[in-house]
Amino acid sequence: MKFIDIANPGVRQLSPYQAGKPIEELERELGISNIVKLASNENPFGFPESAKQAIREQLNDLTRYPDANGFELKLTIAQKFGLKPEQITLGNGSNDLLEITAHTFLNATDEVIFSQYTFIVYPLVSQAINAKAVIVPAKDYGHDLNGFLAAITEKTKVIYLANPNNPTGTFLTAEQIEAFLAQVPEHILVILDEAYTEFTSVNERVPSFNLLQKFPNLVVCRTLSKAYGLAGLRIGYMVSAPEVADLCNRVRQPFNCNSLALAAAVAVINDDDFIEKVADNNRQGLRQLETFFQQKGLDYVPSKGNFITLDLKQPAAPIYQKLLENGVIVRPIAGYGLPNHLRISIGLPEENQRFIDTLSLVLEL
């Protein structure tokens, strides 16, 4: 007997999620040091001091289970954004929340709509539940909202929108999002994944929490892994109509958010100075890479995230490997259907320059 024969049919066709290569792995493989990692859209500043202090204060209580309901974090989020705690679901990163919504609302008779060239977790969670994935061809590497509307059928249950989109960095405006929501039937959930929203300019940012009042089928996912620098702790939150949150909290595993993550999140959610420092560095870093690409005639996808996608016009795998050999880790995205592209996270100015110098060497620019 092969165990694959008794596995869930959707799981049989899945491949494990491929994360960005860790620094330690490259050190082991090639025996090199002084490595720059620009692969996983991580915060180049690391933890803010506010989070470090909150973690230190929790260390003596780690024999106790965390608050299963995350009361303090929910209250802090609600106060910051003018929400009610009962609208909030907490997760072990926003990936956990995407999976929770799938388990809560999808089954094998349902259809899920998302874009070509979008976050790979959407097809993973849909297929694992045996829901049918309806993939809308990308428009300029981003979401074709008219295509989404045309793809809706009586079986459609959930629509995933990443904004800014990962891995391409494309962006939908507030006007586009609102016009789209107005045309989606109210029984279909629209999951708006805003993992990178803090990197957008305040004057262009989608007022997604305000839209919840008008569109109760809207669900907004956010993470503290990116701009807030808590990727290693895995903490995210989802805002929705209270009825949706109640259902998701029935599915959510007990203690899915650990004590250190909860404490650090409470500390950083109001650390606006740190977030502005991160966002400012990101704006400068994007300009740094865009200027280089333009000077060298390299094609790229304009980005609103903390990363940028480069089109090499040739298979990216050999170039990725040469970058690795020179101690620079970026992200190949052939798994997203983009075999000629690399996604480069924005780092500190010197890390970005290291990538620029190394790519120039590899491509003989």
Secondary structure, 3 states (H helix, E strand, C coil): CCHHHHCCHHHHCCCCCCCCCCHHHHHHHHCCCCCEECCCCCCCCCCCHHHHHHHHHHHHHCCCCCCCCCHHHHHHHHHHHCCCHHHEEEECCHHHHHHHHHHHHCCCCCEEEEECCCCCHHHHHHHHCCCEEEEECCECCECCHHHHHHHCCCCEEEEEEECCCCCCCCCCCHHHHHHHHCCCCCCCEEEEECCCHHHCCCCCCCCHHHHHHHCCCEEEEEECCCCCCCCCCCCEEEECCHHHHHHHHHHCCCCCCCHHHHHHHHHHCCCHHHHHHHHHHHHHHHHHHHHHHHHHCCEEECCCCCEEEEECCCCCHHHHHHHHHCCEECEEEHHHCEEEEEEEECCCHHHHHHHHHHHHHHHCC
